[in-house]
Amino acid sequence: MKTILVIGGAGYIGSQMVKLLLTTGCHVVTLDNLSHGYRDAVLGGDFVLGDLANRTELEHLFTRYTFAGVMHFASFIEVGESVRDPGKYYQNNVACTLNLLDTMVAHGCPPFIFSSTAAIFGEPQYVPLDEAHPKQPINPYGRSKWMIEQILTDYDRAYGLKSTCLRYFNAAGADPEGHLGERHDPETHLIPLVLQAASGRRSQITVFGQDYETPDGTCIRDYIHVYDLCQVHLLALEQLLTGKPSVVYNLGNGSGFSVKQVIEMAKEVTGRDIPVVLGQRRSGDPARLVADSTLARQVLGWQPQYADLATIIAHAWQWERRHFKR
Ligand code: UFG
């Protein structure tokens, strides 16, 4: 039985990954410091409370287990916070990841799946964005992820560490079976905030800017179901385990929805009124981010199961209602 290490397995995407890996019969080890994750979100396998900042702990972990693969979800993800406190982001997202990579090199270089982001591209020069699109991140969060992607290229060349970087566009939705979902604190993402406004946990949703160069003036994003993202991780791991070279994939559904369209869809799905306030632009938001995921579909044979926005919102709504008893 393969043992897979999931770092950040108590978080929003990591916990869904642990659940999916368990269904494949893997032995799953979650490493999480619970700074942003929840112990009850880890639905099985071994749980290790620990931190990538601690090299000694990492050394013990890699001595105790022999990992067939490693997946790393434990990054800080808030763009605005990264601008205010870049040190926090470079420390956690870069320095801690380096601790991990060096430990992996010392323990035989198990294949590595890295959670990257569309934020590495910066302001799009063309849309949809393919893997070759220039990388000019405009905030420390995006730069921290792009640094690791470049470090991984060097580690492959020098040490033979094979990796797959998965550049998520807008991860959204919740566990189709209703057990897991988004619990960020504070929440900054559009879909959970809109649903909090629908359930009454929040009084309203503010639309950040309506003067963008898009048909309705609000920003367009490519929302991808968290379950579909995790499926790509499985496929990517299989590829690396068969000895395929390191690779990067952009991950989205290839269709963009504006903030207003998301709110309208949420009204339809929930059947609730959603109070909307029109606000100022949020700094650092590109007008339009849509992924070209042709490569993942062609090479991995990836086929998203929950590509439509209504289903993504419906699953997130199911979670909002069940978990927060609304
Ligand atoms: N938005 C609002 N009101 C809100 C929250 C968001 O109008 O209360 C808008 C944003 O301005 C943006 C869109 O909704 O136009 C989506 O915003 P999110 O915060 O949900 O997602 P982002 O596109 O900003 O961020 C996502 C990931 C980041 C990643 C980024 C890549 O969450 O981790 O994509 O560009 F860095």
Residues whose N, C-alpha, C, O or C-beta is under 5 A from the ligand:
A	BS01	UFG	I77 T117 A118 A119 F169 N170 T188 H189 L190 I191 L193 T206 V207 F208 C219 R221 V259 R282 D285
